[in-house]
Amino acid sequence: MTNNSDAKTIANLQVRSIENQRELEEMYYQRWLILRAPLGMEQGTEQDKYDATALHVVAVCDRKILGSARLRELSPDIGGIAYVCVLPEFQHQGIGTKLIQKLIEKAQDKQIKTLRLRSRITAQEFYQRLGFSTEGETFDYLNVPHVVMNLSLPALGVR
Ligand SMILES: CC(C)(COP(=O)(O)OP(=O)(O)OC[C@H]1O[C@@H](n2cnc3c(N)ncnc32)[C@H](O)[C@@H]1OP(=O)(O)O)[C@@H](O)C(=O)NCCC(=O)NCCS
């Protein structure tokens, strides 16, 4: 894909909640492709028991999902972000940032005060740029080094 068509693609980008079953299935496939296939894991391993009740946001262009992320309530005050991913050919163009910003808005709507996630070390800088700070030591999850990161949210009306 040329730079020109990339620019057009991003200009048409919508970042919003998932709307139907077709999008949900495409999102799971893409989640597997980006986050699990490179680890040698089979299709199906990209889903967990919390997906059915979680909030899923997608970055969509011309009906194609380019990236996605999930938010769920860990407690009334704490929201958990997981499965943040952008197709490799669309990374470093601000899509991941827009996905997290959308989840921050959704979390504030739910009166959530803190967002928490488990970041791969390779994505730590991405979350730091968005204001997240690291808590504790590095640990392995799926044989990949991770850290826990948190973001305190300003109350609604302040944003
Ligand atoms: C991490 C990820 C979601 C970021 O999405 P994105 O659309 O590329 O992010 P943005 O364009 O909004 O921000 C990019 C910035 O984040 C940081 N960043 C993003 N990916 C990075 C990586 N793999 N290594 C280091 N820094 C990274 C850089 O500071 C980058 O700035 P730059 O583009 O000027 O270099 C995306 O790269 C991705 O899907 N990676 C593979 C899956 C993954 O690791 N997901 C996170 C699991 S915790």
The ligand as an SDF file (V2000), in Angstrom:
LIG
                    3D

 48 50  0  0  0  0  0  0  0  0999 V2000
    1.6130   -1.1590   20.8160 C   0  0  0  0  0  0  0  0  0  0  0  0
    0.6560   -0.7680   19.6870 C   0  0  0  0  0  0  0  0  0  0  0  0
   -0.7740   -1.1220   20.0680 C   0  0  0  0  0  0  0  0  0  0  0  0
    0.7710    0.7260   19.4460 C   0  0  0  0  0  0  0  0  0  0  0  0
   -0.1060    1.0920   18.4110 O   0  0  0  0  0  0  0  0  0  0  0  0
    0.3320    2.1900   17.3230 P   0  0  0  0  0  0  0  0  0  0  0  0
   -0.8460    2.4890   16.4880 O   0  0  0  0  0  0  0  0  0  0  0  0
    1.5510    1.7170   16.6420 O   0  0  0  0  0  0  0  0  0  0  0  0
    0.6920    3.3810   18.3070 O   0  0  0  0  0  0  0  0  0  0  0  0
    0.7700    4.9450   17.9940 P   0  0  0  0  0  0  0  0  0  0  0  0
    1.0900    5.1430   16.5540 O   0  0  0  0  0  0  0  0  0  0  0  0
   -0.4310    5.5950   18.5420 O   0  0  0  0  0  0  0  0  0  0  0  0
    1.9770    5.3580   18.9270 O   0  0  0  0  0  0  0  0  0  0  0  0
    3.2460    4.9450   18.5330 C   0  0  0  0  0  0  0  0  0  0  0  0
    4.2430    5.2690   19.6140 C   0  0  0  0  0  0  0  0  0  0  0  0
    4.1640    4.3130   20.6590 O   0  0  0  0  0  0  0  0  0  0  0  0
    5.4650    3.7520   20.8830 C   0  0  0  0  0  0  0  0  0  0  0  0
    5.4780    2.4090   20.3290 N   0  0  0  0  0  0  0  0  0  0  0  0
    4.5100    1.7910   19.6600 C   0  0  0  0  0  0  0  0  0  0  0  0
    4.8580    0.5380   19.3660 N   0  0  0  0  0  0  0  0  0  0  0  0
    6.0800    0.3730   19.8620 C   0  0  0  0  0  0  0  0  0  0  0  0
    6.9780   -0.7280   19.8880 C   0  0  0  0  0  0  0  0  0  0  0  0
    6.6710   -1.9230   19.3370 N   0  0  0  0  0  0  0  0  0  0  0  0
    8.1610   -0.5510   20.4890 N   0  0  0  0  0  0  0  0  0  0  0  0
    8.4650    0.6470   21.0400 C   0  0  0  0  0  0  0  0  0  0  0  0
    7.6510    1.7100   21.0580 N   0  0  0  0  0  0  0  0  0  0  0  0
    6.4770    1.5680   20.4740 C   0  0  0  0  0  0  0  0  0  0  0  0
    6.4410    4.6620   20.1880 C   0  0  0  0  0  0  0  0  0  0  0  0
    6.7470    5.7240   21.0680 O   0  0  0  0  0  0  0  0  0  0  0  0
    5.6150    5.1580   19.0310 C   0  0  0  0  0  0  0  0  0  0  0  0
    6.0240    6.3960   18.5770 O   0  0  0  0  0  0  0  0  0  0  0  0
    6.5580    6.5170   17.0620 P   0  0  0  0  0  0  0  0  0  0  0  0
    5.4640    6.0200   16.1610 O   0  0  0  0  0  0  0  0  0  0  0  0
    6.8500    7.9710   16.9120 O   0  0  0  0  0  0  0  0  0  0  0  0
    7.7640    5.6290   16.9970 O   0  0  0  0  0  0  0  0  0  0  0  0
    1.0450   -1.4830   18.3550 C   0  0  0  0  0  0  0  0  0  0  0  0
    2.3640   -1.1790   18.0350 O   0  0  0  0  0  0  0  0  0  0  0  0
    0.8680   -2.9780   18.3860 C   0  0  0  0  0  0  0  0  0  0  0  0
   -0.2070   -3.4970   18.0810 O   0  0  0  0  0  0  0  0  0  0  0  0
    1.9350   -3.7190   18.7250 N   0  0  0  0  0  0  0  0  0  0  0  0
    1.9090   -5.1680   18.6950 C   0  0  0  0  0  0  0  0  0  0  0  0
    0.9880   -5.7350   19.7490 C   0  0  0  0  0  0  0  0  0  0  0  0
    1.3230   -5.2300   21.1370 C   0  0  0  0  0  0  0  0  0  0  0  0
    2.4600   -5.2700   21.5750 O   0  0  0  0  0  0  0  0  0  0  0  0
    0.2760   -4.7590   21.8270 N   0  0  0  0  0  0  0  0  0  0  0  0
    0.3820   -4.2800   23.1700 C   0  0  0  0  0  0  0  0  0  0  0  0
    0.2360   -5.4230   24.0790 C   0  0  0  0  0  0  0  0  0  0  0  0
    0.4160   -4.8910   25.7700 S   0  0  0  0  0  0  0  0  0  0  0  0
  1  2  1  0
  2  3  1  0
  2  4  1  0
  2 36  1  0
  4  5  1  0
  5  6  1  0
  6  7  2  0
  6  8  1  0
  6  9  1  0
  9 10  1  0
 10 11  2  0
 10 12  1  0
 10 13  1  0
 13 14  1  0
 14 15  1  0
 15 16  1  0
 15 30  1  0
 16 17  1  0
 17 18  1  0
 17 28  1  0
 18 19  1  0
 18 27  1  0
 19 20  2  0
 20 21  1  0
 21 22  1  0
 21 27  2  0
 22 23  1  0
 22 24  2  0
 24 25  1  0
 25 26  2  0
 26 27  1  0
 28 29  1  0
 28 30  1  0
 30 31  1  0
 31 32  1  0
 32 33  2  0
 32 34  1  0
 32 35  1  0
 36 37  1  0
 36 38  1  0
 38 39  2  0
 38 40  1  0
 40 41  1  0
 41 42  1  0
 42 43  1  0
 43 44  2  0
 43 45  1  0
 45 46  1  0
 46 47  1  0
 47 48  1  0
M  END
$$$$
